[in-house]
Amino acid sequence: MKHYFIVNPAAGKGKALPAMLSSITYACEELGAEYQIYHTVTVGDGTRFVRETCLQYPDMPKRFYAVGGDGTLFEVLNGAVGHPNAEITVVPLGTGNDFTKAFTNREYFKDIRRQILGTAQTIDLMKYNDRYSLNVINLGFDCDVVQKVAQIKRSALVPSKMAYAMAIADVFTKPFGKNFKVVIDDREMVENEFMLCAIANSNFYGDGYRVAPNAYLNDGVLDLCLVDRVSRSEFVKIIPKYKAGQHVDAEDHSRYPFLRYQKCRKVVIESKEPIGICADGEVSPVTTVEITCVPNALAFSVPKGCVCTALKKQDEPVETEAETVTLF
């Protein structure tokens, strides 16, 4: 197997990159692993490099390491999907890295030796229009926050860890709610002014918010969370439980009828005006987007010593019918 390290030089403002490059070289040479380090030069370059490599060497087993943040992982994923003999994983250097929060010993993702000795597990993906996402797709308040984070992080004076908190505070002062229509599994339609909408394949997003505590990476379904437009005071009350993933099993659901959580296979979102959609941290404008679950679509390599907590066990039943539940 050949190991390709796709490096985003700008991830984490480049501070941790020199040490990581040294770790990559040392571990690969120590283990006798064939490897190549590629530095991306522009947006989309990671996807291009991975796709061209897969086409050039279709029969060679290969693993692509996204050395960067959520955006780098997104690019590597979209280059590798659909190509046999290709695995992907992530070496987190960005500020969010929410996908790795679904694993034990997540610090091992920065241990290159454990990464090379890791093994791949087959997971589902979400397809939206002509692209793919492996973690969470969201619209509304959260998407606005992501866009604001990107603006704040451009300032060298702002520590990366503070960017998300500052973005929430800024967006919180702006008008709430976006109007759009949500069609679920071609049989149910909800149209409203929503605070946020999240479609999840895994559990965490937004720097540690456990939006989909019941999501599994191999169950063949999506987890949909819809929150109607609410007042600021109501929004403040829900945030702690939402971050902890307790919005799904709250005791008194009738107190909060504005939140809906359910499993489904397909979600179509339609808006009269362009709205931002954020897929694994990458934002793009849409008026219509179709999101479907693609089962067993990708081989994701897990470092030696890590366990994914978002995998359904083989003896657990896989849900075949979407179940609608209005919660919290």
C-alpha positions, 0 to 999 in steps of 0.5 A: 500500500502507498500512503499519500499525505495531502497537506493543507499548508494553511491549516491551523495557520501553519503553526503545527505543520513543520513538526507534523511533516517531520513526524510523517517522514520519520514514521514512514521511513521507520516502518518502511512505508512507501509514501508521498507528501503533496501540498495543496496550492488552491481550493479544490486541488486536494480533490483533483490530486486524489482523483487523478491518482486514483485514475492513474493507479486503479489497481494499487492499494492506497491510503490518502491522509487529509493533513489539515482541517475539515475542509481538507478532509472534504476535498480528499473524500470527494476525490477518493469516493467511487474508486476501488482500492482507495482508503482515506483518513485524517490527520487533524491540524485545523480548529474543528476536526469534529469527525474525529470526536466520534472515536476513542483516543482521538489524539491517535489521529495525529500519531503517524505510526498508529495511522500507518498501522491502522485498518479501514472500516466501511462507512456510509456517506451523504450525497448532496447534488453532485458532491459527498459529505461524511459528517454533517450538512447544515443550514441556517444559524449554524451555517451562518456561524461557519461563514463568520468563523472563516472571516474571523480566522483570517485575522492573525490577532484572533486565536483559533480556539476563540473563533467559534465562540466569537462567531456565535456571539456575532450571529446571535445578534443578527435576525433569526430564521430562514424560510425553506421547504423540507421534503422527507423521503418523498412522502412528508413535507414541512415548510416553515421559518427554521432556526436551523436544519442539520442532516447527519451521518455522524454525531458531532459538528460545530466545535463539539455540538452533538447534534445527532447522538443516535447517528451511526456511520453504517446504518444506511440512514440519515439523522435529521434535526429541524429547529423552528425559529424561536426567540433568543431566550428560548434559543439560549435555553436549548443550547446546553442540551443541544450541545450535550446531545440531550435534545433527543431524550429530554423528559418533557418533550411538550415544553419544546415543540419546535424541535424535530429529530428523525431518521430518514433516507432522503431529504430535499430542501427547497428555497425561493432564494439562495441560502447557504448550505454547509457540508463538513465545513464547506459552504455553498449557495443553493436553492434546491438540494437533494441529500441521500444516504449512500450505504457502504460508500467509503473505506475510512482508515482508523488509527491503531488503538482507536475505536469508532463509537458511531458504528452499529454492531453487526447484531444490531438491527438496521432501521429500514423505515424512517421513524418520525419523532418530535422531541425536546 
